[in-house]
Amino acid sequence: MLNQVEGGVTPIVSPILAQEYGFDLVFYPTALTRAFGFMAQQFLTTLKAEGTSNSMRDQMFDIQQLNEMLETQSFMASITPKRQDILAQGKAVEGL
């Protein structure tokens, strides 16, 4: 297993080179967190400066794309019966 952290001690190598070195798994444990942090900073700076997110819309999912990626429709279908059962039993459940 090869741990790849941009800016870390181990140089970043391609998956092919990692395999040649004998690694069968390459992972990037903090890459998404750092990318999200960078994007969040850009977004918030723009929002503060411009007052809207309009200029960044091409860098964002629209609501339909987001729902498709998250499979919101399937999720909602899967929780609806559970919610109905809980409500039918007269139980109060926080967050439902």
N, C-alpha and C positions, 0 to 999 in steps of 0.2 A: 504494500500500500504506500503510495507516494502522496505526501501532504504538500499541496502547492498553495503558498500564500504570497501574493504579489508584494514584493519588497522584503520578503522573509529571507532566511539564510539559504534555503535550497533554491537554486535557480529554477525558473519556470521552463519546463520542457514540453514538447509535444507528446501526445499519447503514444505515438509510434516510437519515439525515442525512449519514453518511459518503459514501454514493453521490451525494447531492445536491452534495457538495463535490468530487466527481470521483474518489473512491477506489473501486476495484473489489475491494479486498481489505482486510479488517480482521482483525488478529490480536492475541492477548493472550499474549505470549511467556513471561511468568512467572506468570500467574494461577493455574495448577494447582499449581505449586511452592509458592506462597505459601498457597494454600488447604490443600494437604496438610500444610504445616508447622503451620498453625493447628489443623487437625483433630488432628494428631499430638500437639500440646501439650495440647489438651483431653483426648484419650484417655489420655495418660500421667499427667496430673494426676488424673484420675478413677481410674485403675488404682492409683495410689499411695495415694489417699485411701480407696478402698473395698476394695481388694484383689482385685477382679474387674472384668470388663468388662460384667457383666450389665446395668447401667443404661444402657449405650450400645448395646445390641444393636439397637434400633430405628434407629440411625444407621449400621448396618453391613450388608453383604451376609451372608447365611448361606452356608454352604459350597456349597450347590447353586446359589444365585444367582451366586456368584463363579465357579464352574466354568462356568456357562452364559455369563457375560459374557466370560470368557477363552477360551471354546471349548476347554476342557481335553480333552474327549473326542476332538475332531478332532486336536488337537496330539498326544495320546498315540498315536492311530492312525497319524499320519504319521511318528513316530520309531520305532515298534516294528519295522517291517521293517528299517530302517537298523541298529538295535541288533542284530537277529538276524543280519544279514549280517556285522557286525563280529565278533560272538561266534563265528560259524561259521568264520571265518577264523583264529580263535585269537588275535586281536589284543587286547591290553589297552588300553582307552581310559579315561583318568581321567574320572570323573563319570558313567559309564554303568553 
